[in-house]
Each structure stands twice: as structure tokens, then as C-alpha cells.
Amino acid sequence: MLTFILVLLIIWAAISVIGFVVKGLLWLAIIGLVLFVGTALYGAAKRKIKS
């Protein structure tokens, strides 16, 4: 499960970078950042529950 969350975080980070680099895709960067933060919080919550 941790591997899956890390893969998602990498994907969301890449989407955010692409959104900031490509002019006109700021919306993609915002979505990527929101998904990144959401996935990080979900992973932290799941990890805290298990320990």
C-alpha cells in the first residue's frame, strides 16, 4: 500500500510540474497539487492508524 501511495505522489508531482511549465495549463497544476496533498494526508492517516 505504501508503494502505491508513493507512486501516486510521484504522478501527482509530475502532473503539477507539467501544469506549471506548460503555459495555459495552470488548472492542471492546481489539480495535481490538490491530489498530491490529498494523497499525502490519506497515506499519513493510514500509516498512523496501523501503528
C-alpha positions, -999 to 999 in steps of 0.1 A, spaced: 0 0 0 28 24 8 44 17 -26 11 26 -43 8 58 -24 44 68 -33 37 61 -70 6 83 -68 26 111 -52 52 109 -79 25 110 -106 7 140 -90 40 158 -86 48 153 -123 13 165 -133 18 196 -112 52 203 -128 38 199 -163 10 222 -154 34 249 -142 58 245 -171 32 245 -200 16 279 -204 -21 277 -201 -22 246 -180 -23 262 -146 -55 243 -139 -36 211 -143 -10 222 -118 -37 231 -93 -55 197 -97 -21 180 -93 -13 199 -61 -47 191 -46 -44 154 -54 -8 154 -41 -19 169 -8 -49 146 -5 -29 115 -12 -2 125 13 -28 131 40 -45 98 32 -12 80 34 -3 97 67 -37 88 82 -35 52 71 0 49 85 -9 64 118 -39 40 122 -17 10 116 9 20 141 
